[in-house]
């Protein structure tokens, strides 16, 4: 059962790491070389520390981080467009009272 717990711990660490990297890259659309290097190393560790696929790890890390950054940028853009109108600008009176108030 120990490997199961270790695996869950690794998934939690990976999720936290990807989230941290997403937060760091959300302000721009391209991840830094340092962020790619860290993610490529995580991928290398996930593969069981087997050498020989360094370029593939780098390219995968770059793609993942670019997707996260673009998604975050687009999500923020949608959230800004869908931002609620401040309550002071909303007239919530029923239609009958709106007509009477203007007379």
Rosetta blueprint (number, residue, H / E / L):
1 X L
2 X H
3 X H
4 X H
5 X H
6 X H
7 X H
8 X H
9 X H
10 X H
11 X H
12 X H
13 X H
14 X H
15 X H
16 X H
17 X H
18 X H
19 X H
20 X H
21 X H
22 X H
23 X H
24 X H
25 X H
26 X L
27 X L
28 X L
29 X L
30 X L
31 X L
32 X L
33 X H
34 X H
35 X H
36 X H
37 X H
38 X H
39 X H
40 X H
41 X H
42 X H
43 X H
44 X H
45 X H
46 X H
47 X L
48 X L
49 X L
50 X L
51 X L
52 X L
53 X L
54 X H
55 X H
56 X H
57 X H
58 X H
59 X H
60 X H
61 X H
62 X H
63 X H
64 X H
65 X H
66 X H
67 X H
68 X H
69 X H
70 X H
71 X H
72 X H
73 X H
74 X H
75 X H
76 X H
77 X H
78 X H
79 X H
80 X H
81 X H
82 X L
83 X L
84 X L
85 X L
86 X L
87 X H
88 X H
89 X H
90 X L
91 X L
92 X L
93 X L
94 X L
95 X H
96 X H
97 X H
98 X H
99 X H
100 X H
101 X H
102 X L
103 X L
